[in-house]
Amino acid sequence: MINYYFDNTNELKPFTHELKANADTLPPDNALRITPEFKEGYWPCEKNGKWILIEDNREKTVYNIETKSAEKIDYLGKIKEGYTPLKPFEFCKWDGKKWILDEEKKQEFIVKKNVMTRDSLLNDANTEIEIINRAIRLHRASEANKIRLEKLELYTIDLYELDLNNIDVVFPEKP
């Protein structure tokens, strides 16, 4: 004879272990002498003197539909409201059933990236323009430097005139 124990301090009273029982005694308050059924994805729990199967997602990863943060499940039962086993992807939002592409966030990210790229390229070109202008002012610039200055100034104008809202924007090559 075997006692099949359950955790009677837990609301769901999940099966914990089994031990040999004495044939001439009654099972303790936290045990049944009915063999629990085990099924993939479920865990036996005691209810009204019987074993029932409760969904078991423990150790699975779920994602918060607001923050997209990953968490490991450490409880028995269905996945809690506000979480999904579906992994989010870049620039997504929850539509109530699945992750979908958030075109607005993607566009916003691309525009910010384009602005940062343009500003970095402008900064590099303007630094070089400043140095060449200094060389011209101090009569130390060569003809090649003067030609380069004009090309760099045209390049900065080209950079400034770019449509940074265009996700397929092509940045001009630095001369």
Buried (B, 14 or more C-beta within 10 A) or exposed (E): EBBBBBBBEEEBBBBEEEEEBEEEEEBEEBBBEBEBEEEEEBBBBBEEEEBBBBEBBEEEEBBBBEEBEEEEBEBBBEBEEEBBEBEBEEBBBBEEEEBEEBEEEBEEBBBEEBEEBBEEBBEEBBEBBEEBBEBBEEEEBEEEBEEBBEEBBEBBEBBEEBEBEEEEBEEBEEE
